[in-house]
């Protein structure tokens, strides 16, 4: 994975941008984590379920990458919990989903609430660009 299209401030100089990943698919989680690591982001993989909220609250990342369809607690329920907590309410979220209609139906104002949607399958460079853009704000 090349870092050539990433801004220099992500790959050199200051501390790496912190990103939290909540994804139940082991292979996809590994791929996303590897790509972010190679681009010099500092990645925290959070556990599934309600524990993800505590992980994000303690880590305070600049961006959260959040799967929508997960066992026990889905990403939309977790997103509402993040928005209800003053410590995590303003952290941008990238929803990863194979079912974008679920997000549009259950959370029609997701963009107004600080989230973006990245349908699966997605382009890894697009993910990196979104993480940088959202984390830099």
C-alpha positions, 0 to 999 in steps of 0.5 A: 500500500502506497502512502503517496496520496496521503498528506505528509502530516499523517505519515511524518512529523507529529503523532499518528492520528488515532482511529478505532475499528469495530468490525466483526469480520476477522479478515476485513478487520485485519485488512483495514487495520493493516492498511491503516497501520501502513499509512501510519495511523494509530489503530485500536481494535475495539471489542464487539458489543457494548464494550466497544463504547467503553473502548472508544470512550477511553481511546478517544480516536479522531475517527471511528470505523464502525460495521453496521451489521454485527452480532449482539449490538449492531453499529446503529445502536452503538452509534446512538450510544456514542452520540448520547455520550458527551465524550464521544458525541462529536467523533466522526464515524465511518459506517461500513456496510454491505446493506446501505439501505439499512442505514438510510432506513434506520438512520436517515439523518446519519450525515447530519449526525457526523457519519458517512457511509462506505458501502462494502466492498469498498476501495481501500484508498477511499477509506484512507482518504475518508479517515484523513478528511474526517480526522483532520476536521 
